[in-house]
Amino acid sequence: CLQSVWRNFGPRALYVGMVLNIFRETIFNSTYFAVYEGVKATLMHGKSRHELPAWVVILSGAACGATAWFCCFPTDVMYSNLQKATIMNNDTDLTAGRKKLNTVTYNQVLQQLLKQKGWSVFYQGLGTSVARSCIVAPSRFVAYEFTLRFLEEKMNKQ
């Protein structure tokens, strides 16, 4: 697939929607880590990392995952639909030689989404993403916190 896209539309096709992707990742990651650290600090009441109970990590991870997805989901919808619209806007016969990539604008995608489904389109499927993130994010932070604790203990013994 990658070779076909590269051969037929050039490297530019690989970067369709990159600005939206960077925007989405910025929103997601800044929210993710800020909420995690904020909730963790609130629940810890100034205690050290060595006193950090697993339930605090799990609750903080679930809160950060759910909040981050809620904040970035509309941008994710726009990004996915921009890529889809660009593909649909181009000739699907990839055997006819290199073609000019016909891109679609953000505004065109926005207008099409609003026309077809209204503003609710930006949160369709959010529940699934939030539920998944309430499992995935805590597991990441449990691994992170306890690995960090293990490494700190190793370093202190030396």
C-alpha positions as CSV (number, residue, x, y, z in Angstrom):
1,C,0.0,0.0,0.0
2,L,2.8,2.4,1.0
3,Q,4.6,1.7,-2.3
4,S,1.4,2.2,-4.3
5,V,0.6,5.5,-2.7
6,W,4.2,6.7,-3.0
7,R,4.5,5.7,-6.6
8,N,1.1,7.1,-7.7
9,F,0.9,10.3,-5.6
10,G,4.4,11.0,-4.3
11,P,5.6,11.6,-0.8
12,R,3.1,14.4,-0.3
13,A,0.3,11.9,0.1
14,L,1.9,10.5,3.2
15,Y,1.4,13.9,5.0
16,V,-2.2,14.6,4.3
17,G,-3.7,16.0,7.4
18,M,-0.4,16.3,9.2
19,V,-1.3,19.7,10.7
20,L,-4.4,18.2,12.2
21,N,-2.5,15.3,13.5
22,I,0.1,17.5,15.2
23,F,-2.7,19.6,16.7
24,R,-4.5,16.4,17.9
25,E,-1.3,15.0,19.4
26,T,-0.5,18.3,21.2
27,I,-4.0,18.5,22.7
28,F,-3.9,14.8,23.7
29,N,-0.4,14.7,25.2
30,S,-0.6,18.0,27.1
31,T,-4.0,17.0,28.6
32,Y,-2.9,13.5,29.3
33,F,0.2,14.3,31.3
34,A,-1.2,17.4,33.0
35,V,-4.3,15.6,34.2
36,Y,-2.3,12.6,35.4
37,E,0.2,14.7,37.4
38,G,-2.6,16.9,38.7
39,V,-4.9,14.1,39.9
40,K,-1.9,12.2,41.3
41,A,-0.6,15.2,43.3
42,T,-4.1,15.9,44.6
43,L,-4.6,12.4,45.8
44,M,-1.1,12.1,47.3
45,H,-1.3,15.1,49.6
46,G,2.5,15.8,49.3
47,K,3.7,12.2,49.9
48,S,6.7,10.8,48.1
49,R,6.7,8.5,45.1
50,H,7.7,5.6,47.4
51,E,4.5,6.0,49.3
52,L,2.4,6.0,46.1
53,P,-0.4,3.4,46.3
54,A,-1.5,1.5,43.1
55,W,-5.1,2.9,43.4
56,V,-3.8,6.5,43.0
57,V,-1.9,5.5,39.8
58,I,-4.9,3.7,38.5
59,L,-7.4,6.4,39.2
60,S,-5.1,9.1,37.9
61,G,-4.4,7.1,34.7
62,A,-8.1,6.5,34.1
63,A,-8.9,10.2,34.6
64,C,-6.1,11.4,32.3
65,G,-7.0,8.9,29.5
66,A,-10.7,9.8,29.6
67,T,-10.1,13.5,29.7
68,A,-7.4,13.5,27.0
69,W,-9.7,11.6,24.6
70,F,-12.6,13.8,25.4
71,C,-10.5,16.9,24.6
72,C,-8.9,15.7,21.3
73,F,-11.8,13.6,19.9
74,P,-13.2,16.3,17.6
75,T,-9.8,16.9,16.1
76,D,-9.3,13.1,15.6
77,V,-12.7,12.9,13.8
78,M,-11.6,15.8,11.5
79,Y,-8.2,14.1,10.9
80,S,-9.7,10.8,10.0
81,N,-12.3,12.3,7.7
82,L,-9.8,14.5,6.0
83,Q,-7.7,11.5,5.1
84,K,-10.8,9.5,4.0
85,A,-12.1,12.5,1.9
86,T,-8.7,12.9,0.2
87,I,-8.6,9.2,-0.8
88,M,-12.2,9.3,-2.0
89,N,-11.4,12.5,-4.0
90,N,-8.7,10.8,-6.0
91,D,-8.8,8.3,-8.8
92,T,-8.7,4.8,-7.3
93,D,-7.1,3.3,-10.4
94,L,-3.5,3.2,-9.2
95,T,-2.2,1.5,-12.3
96,A,-2.5,4.5,-14.6
97,G,0.8,6.2,-13.6
98,R,1.6,9.1,-11.3
99,K,-1.2,11.5,-10.6
100,K,-1.6,14.9,-9.0
101,L,-2.9,14.5,-5.5
102,N,-6.3,16.2,-5.2
103,T,-6.5,17.4,-1.6
104,V,-9.5,18.4,0.3
105,T,-9.5,21.4,2.6
106,Y,-10.3,21.4,6.3
107,N,-13.3,23.6,5.7
108,Q,-14.7,21.3,3.0
109,V,-14.5,18.3,5.4
110,L,-16.0,20.4,8.3
111,Q,-18.9,21.5,6.1
112,Q,-19.5,18.0,4.8
113,L,-19.6,16.5,8.3
114,L,-21.9,19.2,9.6
115,K,-24.2,18.8,6.6
116,Q,-24.4,15.0,6.9
117,K,-24.5,14.5,10.7
118,G,-24.5,17.8,12.6
119,W,-22.2,18.7,15.5
120,S,-22.8,15.4,17.2
121,V,-20.5,13.7,14.7
122,F,-17.6,15.0,16.7
123,Y,-18.4,12.8,19.6
124,Q,-19.7,9.6,17.9
125,G,-17.7,6.7,19.3
126,L,-16.3,8.7,22.2
127,G,-17.6,6.3,24.7
128,T,-15.6,3.4,23.3
129,S,-12.4,5.4,23.2
130,V,-12.9,6.7,26.8
131,A,-13.7,3.2,28.1
132,R,-10.6,1.8,26.4
133,S,-8.4,4.6,27.7
134,C,-9.6,3.9,31.3
135,I,-8.0,0.5,30.9
136,V,-4.9,1.4,28.8
137,A,-3.8,4.6,30.5
138,P,-3.7,3.2,34.1
139,S,-1.7,0.2,32.9
140,R,0.9,2.4,31.3
141,F,1.3,4.5,34.4
142,V,1.4,1.6,36.7
143,A,4.3,0.2,34.7
144,Y,5.9,3.6,34.6
145,E,5.6,4.4,38.3
146,F,6.7,1.0,39.5
147,T,9.6,0.8,37.1
148,L,10.7,4.3,38.2
149,R,10.4,3.2,41.8
150,F,12.4,0.1,41.1
151,L,15.2,2.0,39.3
152,E,15.4,4.6,42.1
153,E,15.8,1.9,44.7
154,K,18.5,0.3,42.6
155,M,20.3,3.6,42.3
156,N,20.1,4.3,46.0
157,K,21.6,0.9,46.9
158,Q,24.7,1.6,44.9
